[in-house]
Amino acid sequence: MTKGSSFNYKMVIVMRTDLDMSLGKMVAQACHAAVSCSEASKKNQTKHWRRWRDEGAKTVALDAFSHEELEELAVDAEKNDLTYVLIQDAGHTEVPPGTTTCIGIGPHQEQFIDRVTGNFRLLK
């Protein structure tokens, strides 16, 4: 990908910010989501995964304020035939066991991802 090029594909990680996780914990959870989505997409939507990878593997982090928002995203991703993975923590450190911390969606074409996540803000 050269400077000034645009991306057609992306993956998004939507992180719950209501849990007050440390930055390190959030990064670890986001990594779980990214790896899980990549593996699932490579297996089930190989064409989209390959194009995303070849394009530079654009990944965007967004924030959500509740478990319910992640559940709604999962429903919308399913309806739009997008790969998604809800990440539940084992509970060894900062949150109780089974807490859903984030969702990974994609990779897929940006226009389809944006239909599901377009109203969410970038994670700060």
C-alpha positions in Angstrom: 0.0 0.0 0.0 1.5 3.3 -1.0 1.1 6.7 0.7 -2.2 8.3 -0.2 -3.8 4.9 -1.0 -7.2 4.2 0.4 -8.4 1.0 2.1 -11.4 -1.0 1.0 -11.3 -3.5 3.8 -11.0 -3.3 7.6 -11.6 -5.0 10.8 -13.0 -3.2 13.9 -12.6 -4.0 17.5 -15.3 -2.4 19.7 -14.1 -2.2 23.3 -16.3 -1.7 26.4 -15.2 1.4 28.2 -17.7 1.0 31.1 -15.5 -1.7 32.7 -12.6 0.7 33.6 -10.0 -1.8 32.4 -6.4 -0.8 32.5 -4.8 0.1 29.1 -2.8 -3.1 29.2 -6.0 -5.2 29.8 -7.8 -3.4 27.0 -4.9 -4.1 24.6 -4.8 -7.8 25.5 -8.6 -8.1 25.0 -8.4 -6.3 21.7 -5.6 -8.6 20.6 -7.7 -11.7 21.4 -10.5 -10.2 19.3 -8.3 -9.4 16.4 -6.6 -12.8 16.3 -9.9 -14.7 16.7 -11.6 -12.7 14.0 -8.7 -13.1 11.6 -8.6 -16.9 12.1 -12.4 -17.2 11.7 -12.4 -15.0 8.6 -9.5 -16.8 7.0 -11.5 -20.0 7.4 -15.0 -18.8 6.5 -14.6 -15.7 4.3 -11.2 -16.3 2.8 -11.6 -13.8 -0.1 -12.3 -10.9 2.3 -9.5 -12.0 4.7 -7.0 -12.2 1.9 -7.9 -8.8 0.4 -7.8 -7.2 3.9 -4.4 -8.8 4.6 -2.9 -7.9 1.2 -4.1 -4.3 1.6 -2.4 -3.7 4.9 -4.8 -5.2 7.5 -6.5 -2.0 8.5 -7.9 -2.3 12.0 -9.9 0.3 13.9 -10.7 0.5 17.6 -14.0 1.9 18.7 -15.7 2.3 22.0 -19.0 1.0 23.5 -20.5 1.8 26.8 -22.2 -1.4 27.7 -22.6 -5.2 27.3 -25.9 -4.5 25.5 -24.2 -2.5 22.8 -21.9 -5.4 22.1 -24.8 -7.8 21.9 -26.6 -5.5 19.5 -23.5 -5.4 17.3 -23.3 -9.2 17.3 -26.9 -9.4 16.1 -26.3 -6.7 13.4 -23.0 -8.4 12.3 -24.8 -11.8 12.0 -27.6 -10.2 9.9 -25.0 -8.7 7.6 -23.0 -11.9 7.2 -19.9 -10.4 8.8 -17.5 -12.5 10.8 -17.6 -11.5 14.5 -16.3 -12.8 17.8 -17.4 -11.7 21.3 -14.5 -11.9 23.7 -15.2 -13.1 27.3 -12.5 -12.7 29.9 -11.3 -15.6 32.1 -11.5 -13.4 35.1 -8.0 -13.8 36.5 -7.2 -10.2 36.8 -9.5 -7.1 36.5 -13.0 -8.3 35.6 -15.2 -11.2 36.8 -15.1 -14.5 34.8 -17.2 -14.5 31.7 -17.3 -10.7 31.3 -17.7 -9.8 27.7 -15.0 -7.2 27.1 -15.1 -6.5 23.4 -16.3 -7.6 20.0 -14.2 -8.0 16.8 -16.0 -7.6 13.5 -14.5 -8.4 10.1 -12.4 -8.2 8.2 -14.7 -7.2 5.4 -15.3 -4.4 3.0 -15.5 -1.0 4.8 -19.0 -0.2 3.5 -20.4 -3.3 5.1 -18.6 -2.9 8.4 -19.7 0.8 8.6 -23.3 -0.3 8.2 -23.0 -2.0 11.6 -20.4 0.1 13.4 -20.7 3.5 11.7 -22.3 5.2 14.8 -19.5 4.2 17.2 -16.7 6.6 18.2 -13.0 5.9 17.9 -11.5 4.6 21.1 -9.5 7.3 22.9 
